[in-house]
Amino acid sequence: RRVSGRYCPFEPAPRSTIAVAYSADGKTLASTHGDHTVKLIECATGRMVRTLEGHGRTPWVVRFHPTNSDVLASGSLDNTVIVWDRASGAMTARWDFGKSIASLAFFPGSDILCVTSGHRLYAWKYKKYKFREQVNPDGSAVSAQDAIKVLLRTTRSLRAVHFHPTGAPMILTAEVRDMDADALGPAYTKDVEGGYDQEAGVYCARDDVVETARSRLETELELGTATSGRRRSLNAQGDAMWRDRANAPANVENAPEATRKYVHEMLGLGNRRYATYSMTQMMGRITSAPMRAAHEERNDEGDDARGARRLQPEARAGGMPQQMPQQTAPIVAAASASTMASPDLPCIVKLKLWEFETQLDEDGEIELKPLEELPFVLPQTVLCSEMGAHFSPCGRYIATCQACKPPVPRQDLRFICELRVYSLDSQNFGQVLSARAIKAAQCLTSIQFSPTSAHVLLAYGRRHAALEILMPHGDSFSQVHTILEVFCTEDMRLVRIIPSVEDEVNAACFHPIPGQGIAYGTKEGRLRVLLHDSSPKRAEKRLLADAAGDDSPLTVSRRDSHAMDIDE
């Protein structure tokens, strides 16, 4: 499996890319940037066709109308929302809401745009009341109370608003709050042999789902019993690496040849299938207790069960095991120190799913009533931007990241985070259908469903030790980090990892048409589109073009290509 990608050419290059969104017809990709502009990209060619200017500060969000792709809106830190015409690039409406704009959502059934600004959720009739300066037919000034209705007032800032994609009378909001570790709910994923398994911990509402999916995958990939054999081999190598972890080289690429060979053999990197394991995975996942490496040295010294697995005295004192080459420098100090440090607290919101009603105004037009019916609340949701929670396009699910208590109480691990898929079907409304423990939740910037609702995309906006990946490159190693992960909605199986050397993703989303790829924007101002490339000949040609320095159809390089292989 291969992924090809290209960066959209921007001249001049903007400082950052904040938000991205596709039009419903799939023809246009919009992005917002630190130069206060909104840029429109033609999906067929990847070329920028228009730059929309009008904001005084950075636009924080951009959204297309769900049924009219010629209408889009952007909300900015300058407190304004602007509605644009895609074809001409003209500003058709503009309103100042008094506080920074965090999220936008078009109401599919009317010309209403919902806006989160400060502690309020507004409904703006953007076609009828286009500008504050406009006047009524009788010559009187337009009343702000007529133009924008307050649907919801909160005590803390609102960070997101989303309408149900199929037109059901549901609206999702996210209100900022502080984490209450004592009030966290229990995790759905399990504890594995005393160490929390952030890589393999998976929960499914039906036990048969995982086994069915696994057998289907093994049949498709012709894995069979060879998979368990490889796992046993990796476990043996991992146990040895765990014993020697205090002496593994931090900078493998510049380590002596004997050390590089030793680490290469120890990690089993002769098989490129396993070249995508991060430092945490190298030290932990392939052992019997996957997260032991990240948390072992913070455990209680009196815990005999874990004490037996700690570093030997000579290792803590800097001694070298006999099997490790003597010229090896002490290592993982750099990598594991950051991994074992107390994690940053993620951004927490109270996610609420409301049922709303509509009514006709004095002109016979539809308007929304203030929100009152509240059937569903998720009080400890991890969400740093409006793209951190998502309705599935089929309308049956919500995907979020939830902070929760570990399965087994531990002093060194007060909370964990799980990617969860909740049901919106009437027969099991609010039930968790599947869940998976995730790493570096504090770095999450986007959670988005695929257009078929079969997969969930996660994007990471910061480099973190838990996301680091060592990849073999000839006789040495190069270090990259995970920026995107794709999971199967049904059983939370990891189906794709996208690594990068430089990118840090502010926002990412799927193209609305299945098979048309993923777009993401980076802190450095770049906008990239990734596509699945199933043609070996085309992939080879693009790799040759990449080697020749042609970056217009930029593809995954030879060095990066192995990271696209999928590990079961």
C-alpha positions as CSV (number, residue, x, y, z in Angstrom):
1,R,0.0,0.0,0.0
2,R,1.3,3.4,-0.9
3,V,0.3,7.0,-0.4
4,S,1.2,9.8,-2.8
5,G,0.9,13.4,-1.8
6,R,1.5,16.9,-3.0
7,Y,1.9,20.3,-1.3
8,C,-0.3,23.0,-2.7
9,P,1.9,25.8,-4.1
10,F,1.4,29.1,-2.3
11,E,3.2,32.3,-3.4
12,P,4.2,33.8,-1.1
13,A,4.1,31.1,1.5
14,P,1.8,31.9,4.4
15,R,3.0,31.7,8.0
16,S,0.6,28.9,9.1
17,T,-2.5,26.9,8.0
18,I,-5.2,26.9,10.6
19,A,-8.3,25.3,9.2
20,V,-9.3,23.2,6.1
21,A,-12.6,22.3,4.6
22,Y,-13.9,20.7,1.4
23,S,-16.9,21.8,-0.5
24,A,-19.8,19.4,-0.6
25,D,-19.3,18.8,-4.4
26,G,-15.7,17.9,-3.8
27,K,-14.4,20.5,-6.3
28,T,-12.8,23.0,-3.9
29,L,-10.6,22.9,-0.8
30,A,-10.6,26.0,1.4
31,S,-7.9,26.8,4.0
32,T,-7.3,29.6,6.4
33,H,-3.9,31.1,7.1
34,G,-1.8,33.3,9.4
35,D,-1.6,36.0,6.8
36,H,-5.4,36.7,7.5
37,T,-6.5,35.1,4.2
38,V,-8.7,32.2,3.0
39,K,-7.3,30.4,0.0
40,L,-9.3,28.3,-2.4
41,I,-7.7,25.3,-4.1
42,E,-9.0,23.5,-7.1
43,C,-9.1,19.8,-6.2
44,A,-8.7,18.6,-9.8
45,T,-5.4,20.4,-10.3
46,G,-4.1,21.2,-6.8
47,R,-3.7,24.8,-7.8
48,M,-4.7,27.9,-5.8
49,V,-7.5,29.6,-7.8
50,R,-8.4,32.4,-5.4
51,T,-7.3,34.3,-2.3
52,L,-10.1,35.8,-0.2
53,E,-9.1,38.9,1.8
54,G,-11.2,40.8,4.3
55,H,-10.3,39.7,7.8
56,G,-8.2,41.8,10.0
57,R,-6.7,38.9,11.9
58,T,-6.3,35.1,11.4
59,P,-9.4,33.2,10.3
60,W,-9.8,30.4,12.8
61,V,-12.5,28.4,11.0
62,V,-13.9,27.9,7.5
63,R,-17.0,26.0,6.4
64,F,-18.8,25.4,3.1
65,H,-22.6,25.3,3.0
66,P,-23.7,21.6,3.1
67,T,-26.0,21.9,0.1
68,N,-24.7,24.9,-1.8
69,S,-21.0,24.6,-2.6
70,D,-20.8,28.2,-3.9
71,V,-21.3,29.5,-0.4
72,L,-18.7,29.4,2.3
73,A,-18.0,31.3,5.5
74,S,-15.0,32.0,7.6
75,G,-14.7,33.2,11.2
76,S,-11.8,35.1,12.6
77,L,-10.0,36.3,15.7
78,D,-11.0,39.8,14.7
79,N,-14.6,38.9,15.9
80,T,-16.0,38.8,12.4
81,V,-17.7,36.2,10.2
82,I,-17.6,36.7,6.5
83,V,-19.8,34.8,3.9
84,W,-18.1,34.4,0.5
85,D,-19.2,33.6,-3.0
86,R,-16.9,30.8,-4.3
87,A,-17.2,31.7,-8.0
88,S,-16.4,35.4,-7.7
89,G,-14.6,35.6,-4.4
90,A,-16.9,38.4,-3.4
91,M,-17.8,39.1,0.2
92,T,-21.6,38.7,0.4
93,A,-22.1,39.2,4.1
94,R,-20.1,40.3,7.1
95,W,-21.0,40.6,10.8
96,D,-19.0,41.5,13.9
97,F,-20.0,39.4,16.9
98,G,-17.8,41.2,19.5
99,K,-15.6,38.3,20.4
100,S,-13.3,35.8,18.6
101,I,-15.0,33.2,16.5
102,A,-14.3,29.6,17.4
103,S,-16.7,27.6,15.2
104,L,-19.3,27.9,12.4
105,A,-22.1,25.6,11.2
106,F,-24.6,26.2,8.4
107,F,-28.2,25.1,9.1
108,P,-29.1,22.9,6.1
109,G,-32.7,23.8,6.1
110,S,-32.5,27.6,5.9
111,D,-30.2,30.5,5.4
112,I,-29.0,30.5,8.9
113,L,-25.4,30.3,10.1
114,C,-24.7,29.3,13.7
115,V,-21.7,31.0,15.3
116,T,-19.8,30.4,18.6
117,S,-18.4,33.6,19.9
118,G,-17.3,33.8,23.5
119,H,-19.9,32.4,25.8
120,R,-22.7,32.5,23.3
121,L,-24.1,30.5,20.4
122,Y,-25.7,32.7,17.8
123,A,-28.0,32.0,14.8
124,W,-27.3,34.6,12.1
125,K,-29.7,35.2,9.1
126,Y,-26.9,36.0,6.8
127,K,-28.9,36.5,3.6
128,K,-31.5,38.8,5.1
129,Y,-29.1,40.7,7.4
130,K,-25.8,41.0,5.5
131,F,-24.1,43.9,7.2
132,R,-24.5,45.9,10.3
133,E,-24.6,49.1,8.2
134,Q,-27.6,48.1,6.1
135,V,-31.0,49.7,6.6
136,N,-34.5,48.3,6.5
137,P,-36.8,49.2,3.6
138,D,-38.4,51.8,5.8
139,G,-35.1,53.5,6.3
140,S,-34.6,52.4,9.9
141,A,-31.3,50.8,11.0
142,V,-31.1,47.0,11.2
143,S,-31.5,45.7,14.7
144,A,-28.8,43.3,15.9
145,Q,-31.4,41.4,17.8
146,D,-33.3,40.7,14.6
147,A,-30.1,39.7,12.7
148,I,-28.6,37.4,15.3
149,K,-30.5,35.3,17.8
150,V,-28.9,33.9,21.0
151,L,-29.5,30.2,21.1
152,L,-27.4,29.4,24.1
153,R,-25.5,31.1,26.9
154,T,-22.7,29.4,28.8
155,T,-20.5,30.2,31.8
156,R,-17.3,29.2,29.8
157,S,-16.3,29.8,26.2
158,L,-17.8,27.7,23.5
159,R,-15.4,25.9,21.2
160,A,-17.5,24.0,18.7
161,V,-20.9,23.7,17.0
162,H,-22.0,21.1,14.5
163,F,-25.4,20.2,13.0
164,H,-26.4,16.6,12.4
165,P,-25.4,15.8,8.8
166,T,-28.6,14.2,7.6
167,G,-31.0,17.0,8.8
168,A,-32.0,15.4,12.1
169,P,-32.9,18.1,14.7
170,M,-29.6,17.7,16.6
171,I,-26.8,20.2,17.3
172,L,-23.5,19.5,19.0
173,T,-21.8,22.1,21.2
174,A,-18.5,22.1,23.2
175,E,-18.1,24.3,26.3
176,V,-14.6,24.7,27.8
177,R,-14.1,23.3,31.3
178,D,-11.3,22.1,33.6
179,M,-10.5,18.4,34.0
180,D,-12.0,16.9,37.1
181,A,-9.8,13.8,37.6
182,D,-11.9,12.6,40.5
183,A,-15.1,12.6,38.4
184,L,-13.7,10.8,35.4
185,G,-15.7,7.8,34.2
186,P,-14.2,4.3,33.8
187,A,-12.2,3.3,30.7
188,Y,-13.7,0.9,28.2
189,T,-10.3,-0.6,27.2
190,K,-8.6,-3.1,29.3
191,D,-5.5,-3.2,31.4
192,V,-2.9,-5.7,30.1
193,E,-0.6,-7.4,32.6
194,G,-0.3,-4.5,35.0
195,G,0.7,-1.9,32.3
196,Y,-1.9,0.1,30.4
197,D,-1.8,-0.9,26.8
198,Q,-2.3,2.3,24.8
199,E,-1.4,0.4,21.6
200,A,-3.6,-2.7,21.8
201,G,-6.3,-1.7,24.2
202,V,-9.5,-2.0,22.2
203,Y,-13.2,-2.2,23.2
204,C,-16.1,-3.3,21.0
205,A,-19.7,-3.4,22.0
206,R,-20.0,-6.9,20.4
207,D,-17.2,-9.3,21.2
208,D,-17.5,-11.0,17.8
209,V,-16.6,-7.9,15.9
210,V,-12.9,-8.0,16.7
211,E,-12.5,-11.7,15.9
212,T,-14.5,-11.4,12.7
213,A,-12.5,-8.4,11.5
214,R,-9.2,-9.9,12.5
215,S,-9.9,-13.2,10.6
216,R,-11.1,-11.2,7.6
217,L,-7.9,-9.1,7.6
218,E,-5.7,-12.2,8.0
219,T,-7.5,-13.8,5.0
220,E,-7.1,-10.7,2.9
221,L,-3.4,-10.3,3.7
222,E,-2.7,-14.1,3.9
223,L,-1.3,-13.7,7.3
224,G,-2.6,-16.8,9.1
225,T,-0.4,-18.4,11.6
226,A,2.6,-16.5,10.4
227,T,1.4,-13.4,12.3
228,S,1.5,-15.1,15.7
229,G,5.0,-16.4,14.8
230,R,6.2,-12.9,14.0
231,R,4.7,-11.7,17.3
232,R,6.5,-14.4,19.3
233,S,9.7,-13.4,17.6
234,L,9.2,-9.7,18.3
235,N,8.3,-10.5,21.9
236,A,11.6,-12.3,22.4
237,Q,13.6,-9.4,20.8
238,G,11.5,-7.0,22.9
239,D,12.3,-8.7,26.2
240,A,16.0,-8.5,25.4
241,M,15.7,-4.8,24.4
242,W,13.8,-4.1,27.6
243,R,16.7,-5.5,29.7
244,D,19.1,-3.4,27.7
245,R,17.0,-0.2,27.4
246,A,19.2,1.9,29.6
247,N,22.1,1.4,27.2
248,A,20.4,1.7,23.9
249,P,21.9,4.6,21.8
250,A,19.9,7.9,21.7
251,N,21.3,8.9,18.4
252,V,21.3,5.6,16.5
253,E,22.2,7.2,13.2
254,N,25.6,8.4,14.5
255,A,26.4,5.5,16.7
256,P,29.3,3.1,16.0
257,E,28.6,0.5,13.4
258,A,28.6,-2.4,15.9
259,T,26.0,-0.5,18.0
260,R,23.8,0.1,14.9
261,K,24.0,-3.5,13.9
262,Y,23.1,-4.6,17.4
263,V,20.1,-2.3,17.7
264,H,19.0,-3.2,14.2
265,E,19.0,-6.9,15.0
266,M,17.5,-6.4,18.5
267,L,14.5,-4.5,17.1
268,G,13.9,-6.9,14.3
269,L,14.2,-4.2,11.7
270,G,15.3,-6.5,9.0
271,N,11.5,-6.8,8.3
272,R,10.4,-3.4,7.1
273,R,6.9,-4.2,8.3
274,Y,8.0,-3.3,11.8
275,A,10.0,-0.1,10.9
276,T,7.2,2.2,12.1
277,Y,7.5,1.5,15.8
278,S,8.1,4.6,17.9
279,M,10.6,4.7,20.8
280,T,7.8,3.9,23.2
281,Q,6.8,1.0,21.0
282,M,10.3,-0.2,20.6
283,M,10.8,-0.3,24.4
284,G,7.3,-1.4,25.3
285,R,4.8,-2.6,22.8
286,I,6.8,-5.6,21.6
287,T,7.2,-6.8,25.2
288,S,4.6,-8.4,27.3
289,A,3.5,-5.1,28.9
290,P,3.3,-2.5,26.1
291,M,3.4,0.7,28.1
292,R,5.8,-0.5,30.7
293,A,8.7,1.5,29.2
294,A,6.8,4.8,29.5
295,H,5.7,4.5,33.1
296,E,7.9,1.9,34.8
297,E,10.3,4.1,36.6
298,R,7.4,6.2,38.1
299,N,5.9,3.2,39.8
300,D,5.8,2.7,43.5
301,E,9.1,1.1,44.7
302,G,7.2,-1.2,47.0
303,D,5.2,-2.8,44.1
304,D,6.7,-6.2,43.9
305,A,4.9,-7.1,40.7
306,R,6.5,-4.3,38.8
307,G,9.7,-4.1,40.9
308,A,10.8,-7.4,39.4
309,R,10.8,-5.7,35.9
310,R,12.8,-2.6,36.8
311,L,16.3,-1.8,35.7
312,Q,19.0,-3.9,37.3
313,P,21.3,-2.0,39.7
314,E,24.2,-2.1,37.4
315,A,22.1,-0.7,34.6
316,R,20.9,2.2,36.8
317,A,24.5,2.8,37.8
318,G,25.5,3.0,34.2
319,G,27.0,-0.5,33.9
320,M,27.0,-2.2,30.5
321,P,25.4,-5.6,30.0
322,Q,27.9,-8.1,28.5
323,Q,25.9,-8.5,25.3
324,M,25.9,-4.8,24.5
325,P,28.9,-3.4,22.5
326,Q,31.3,-1.5,24.8
327,Q,31.4,1.5,22.6
328,T,27.7,2.1,23.0
329,A,26.8,5.4,24.6
330,P,24.1,5.5,27.3
331,I,20.9,6.1,25.4
332,V,17.4,6.4,25.8
333,A,18.0,9.0,28.4
334,A,16.8,11.6,25.9
335,A,13.9,9.6,24.5
336,S,12.6,7.9,27.6
337,A,13.0,11.0,29.8
338,S,10.5,12.9,27.8
339,T,8.2,9.9,27.6
340,M,8.3,9.3,31.4
341,A,7.7,13.0,32.2
342,S,4.3,13.9,33.4
343,P,2.1,14.4,30.4
344,D,0.6,17.8,29.5
345,L,-3.1,18.1,30.4
346,P,-5.3,18.0,27.3
347,C,-7.9,20.6,26.6
348,I,-11.2,19.5,28.2
349,V,-14.7,20.5,27.1
350,K,-18.2,19.5,28.1
351,L,-19.7,18.1,24.9
352,K,-23.5,18.4,24.7
353,L,-25.9,17.0,22.1
354,W,-29.1,19.1,21.9
355,E,-32.4,18.5,20.2
356,F,-33.8,21.8,18.8
357,E,-37.0,23.0,17.3
358,T,-37.8,25.5,14.6
359,Q,-40.5,28.1,14.1
360,L,-41.5,30.7,11.5
361,D,-40.6,34.3,12.1
362,E,-42.8,37.3,11.2
363,D,-41.8,37.1,7.6
364,G,-42.6,33.4,7.3
365,E,-38.9,32.3,7.4
366,I,-37.5,29.4,9.4
367,E,-35.7,30.3,12.6
368,L,-34.2,28.2,15.4
369,K,-35.6,28.3,18.9
370,P,-33.2,28.6,21.9
371,L,-31.7,25.3,22.9
372,E,-33.5,23.5,25.7
373,E,-33.7,19.7,25.2
374,L,-30.5,18.0,26.2
375,P,-30.5,14.3,25.7
376,F,-26.8,13.5,25.8
377,V,-23.7,15.0,27.7
378,L,-20.1,13.9,27.6
379,P,-18.5,15.9,30.5
380,Q,-14.8,15.1,30.0
381,T,-14.1,15.3,26.3
382,V,-10.7,16.1,24.9
383,L,-11.0,18.8,22.3
384,C,-8.7,21.6,21.3
385,S,-10.5,22.9,18.2
386,E,-13.9,22.5,16.5
387,M,-12.5,19.6,14.4
388,G,-12.0,17.5,17.5
389,A,-15.4,15.9,17.5
390,H,-17.4,14.8,14.4
391,F,-20.7,13.4,13.3
392,S,-20.3,10.5,10.9
393,P,-21.7,11.4,7.4
394,C,-24.2,8.6,7.7
395,G,-25.5,10.3,10.8
396,R,-25.4,7.2,13.0
397,Y,-22.2,7.9,15.1
398,I,-20.2,10.6,16.9
399,A,-16.5,10.2,17.3
400,T,-14.7,11.9,20.2
401,C,-11.8,11.6,22.5
402,Q,-12.7,11.0,26.2
403,A,-10.6,11.4,29.3
404,C,-11.2,8.5,31.7
405,K,-9.9,6.6,34.6
406,P,-7.4,3.8,34.0
407,P,-8.8,0.2,34.3
408,V,-6.5,-0.4,37.4
409,P,-5.9,2.6,39.8
410,R,-2.3,3.8,39.6
411,Q,-0.6,6.7,41.3
412,D,1.5,7.5,38.3
413,L,-1.4,7.5,35.8
414,R,-4.4,9.5,36.9
415,F,-6.1,9.5,33.6
416,I,-6.0,8.0,30.1
417,C,-7.6,9.0,26.9
418,E,-9.8,6.9,24.6
419,L,-11.0,7.4,21.0
420,R,-14.7,6.4,21.2
421,V,-17.5,6.0,18.7
422,Y,-20.9,6.6,20.2
423,S,-24.2,5.4,18.6
424,L,-27.0,7.8,17.7
425,D,-29.4,5.0,16.6
426,S,-32.6,5.0,18.6
427,Q,-32.2,1.4,19.8
428,N,-28.8,2.0,21.5
429,F,-28.6,5.8,21.7
430,G,-25.5,7.0,23.5
431,Q,-23.9,3.5,23.7
432,V,-20.1,3.2,23.1
433,L,-19.8,1.0,20.1
434,S,-16.0,0.9,20.0
435,A,-13.1,2.5,21.9
436,R,-9.3,2.5,21.7
437,A,-6.7,4.0,24.0
438,I,-4.7,6.6,22.2
439,K,-1.3,8.2,22.9
440,A,-0.5,11.9,23.0
441,A,-4.1,13.0,23.2
442,Q,-3.0,16.4,24.3
443,C,-1.6,16.8,20.7
444,L,-4.8,15.9,19.0
445,T,-6.1,18.6,16.6
446,S,-8.7,16.7,14.5
447,I,-11.0,13.7,14.7
448,Q,-12.9,13.2,11.4
449,F,-14.9,10.4,9.8
450,S,-14.3,9.2,6.3
451,P,-17.1,9.9,3.8
452,T,-18.3,6.3,4.1
453,S,-18.2,6.5,7.9
454,A,-16.1,3.3,7.9
455,H,-12.9,5.0,9.2
456,V,-11.9,7.7,11.7
457,L,-8.9,10.0,11.1
458,L,-6.8,11.4,13.9
459,A,-4.4,14.3,13.4
460,Y,-1.6,15.4,15.7
461,G,-0.4,19.0,15.9
462,R,2.7,18.6,18.1
463,R,5.8,16.5,18.1
464,H,5.7,14.2,21.1
465,A,7.9,11.3,22.3
466,A,5.0,8.9,22.1
467,L,4.6,9.7,18.4
468,E,8.3,9.4,17.4
469,I,9.2,6.7,14.9
470,L,12.6,5.2,14.0
471,M,12.9,4.2,10.4
472,P,15.9,2.3,8.8
473,H,17.6,4.1,6.1
474,G,20.4,2.0,4.7
475,D,22.8,1.3,7.5
476,S,21.4,4.0,9.7
477,F,18.1,5.3,11.1
478,S,16.1,8.4,10.6
479,Q,13.6,9.9,13.0
480,V,10.1,11.0,12.0
481,H,6.9,11.3,13.9
482,T,3.3,10.3,13.4
483,I,1.0,13.1,12.2
484,L,-2.0,11.1,11.0
485,E,-3.6,7.8,12.1
486,V,-6.6,6.1,10.5
487,F,-8.7,3.6,12.5
488,C,-11.6,1.3,11.5
489,T,-14.8,2.6,13.0
490,E,-16.2,-0.9,13.7
491,D,-13.4,-2.5,15.6
492,M,-10.8,0.3,16.1
493,R,-8.2,-1.5,14.1
494,L,-5.3,0.7,13.1
495,V,-5.2,0.7,9.3
496,R,-2.9,3.5,8.4
497,I,-0.1,5.6,9.9
498,I,1.2,8.7,8.1
499,P,4.6,10.0,9.4
500,S,6.5,13.2,8.6
501,V,9.8,14.7,9.3
502,E,8.7,18.3,9.5
503,D,4.9,18.7,9.4
504,E,2.8,19.4,12.5
505,V,-0.9,19.2,11.6
506,N,-3.3,22.0,12.7
507,A,-6.3,20.5,10.9
508,A,-7.1,17.5,8.7
509,C,-10.2,16.0,6.9
510,F,-11.3,13.5,4.3
511,H,-12.4,14.5,0.8
512,P,-16.3,14.1,0.8
513,I,-16.0,11.7,-2.1
514,P,-14.7,8.2,-1.2
515,G,-11.3,7.4,-2.5
516,Q,-10.3,11.1,-3.1
517,G,-7.9,11.3,-0.2
518,I,-7.1,13.5,2.8
519,A,-6.1,17.1,3.2
520,Y,-4.2,18.6,6.1
521,G,-2.7,22.0,7.0
522,T,0.4,22.5,9.0
523,K,1.8,25.0,11.5
524,E,4.4,26.0,8.9
525,G,1.7,27.2,6.5
526,R,1.7,24.3,4.1
527,L,-1.4,22.5,2.7
528,R,-1.0,18.9,1.6
529,V,-3.3,16.5,-0.1
530,L,-2.7,12.7,0.2
531,L,-4.1,10.1,-2.2
532,H,-4.0,6.4,-2.3
533,D,-1.8,5.3,-5.2
534,S,-2.4,1.7,-6.2
535,S,-0.5,1.7,-9.5
536,P,3.1,0.4,-9.0
537,K,4.1,2.0,-12.3
538,R,2.7,5.4,-11.4
539,A,4.3,5.2,-8.0
540,E,7.7,4.4,-9.5
541,K,7.4,7.3,-11.9
542,R,6.6,9.6,-9.1
543,L,9.4,8.4,-7.0
544,L,11.8,9.0,-9.8
545,A,10.4,12.5,-10.3
546,D,10.8,13.1,-6.5
547,A,14.4,12.0,-6.7
548,A,14.9,14.4,-9.6
549,G,13.7,17.3,-7.5
550,D,10.3,17.7,-9.0
551,D,8.0,18.5,-6.1
552,S,4.8,19.4,-8.0
553,P,3.4,15.8,-7.7
554,L,5.3,15.3,-4.5
555,T,5.1,11.7,-3.4
556,V,6.3,9.7,-0.5
557,S,10.0,9.3,-0.7
558,R,11.8,5.9,-0.8
559,R,12.8,6.4,2.8
560,D,9.3,7.2,3.8
561,S,7.5,4.6,1.8
562,H,7.9,1.8,4.2
563,A,6.1,3.7,6.9
564,M,3.0,3.4,4.8
565,D,2.9,-0.4,5.2
566,I,0.1,-1.4,7.5
567,D,0.8,-3.4,10.6
568,E,-2.1,-5.6,11.7
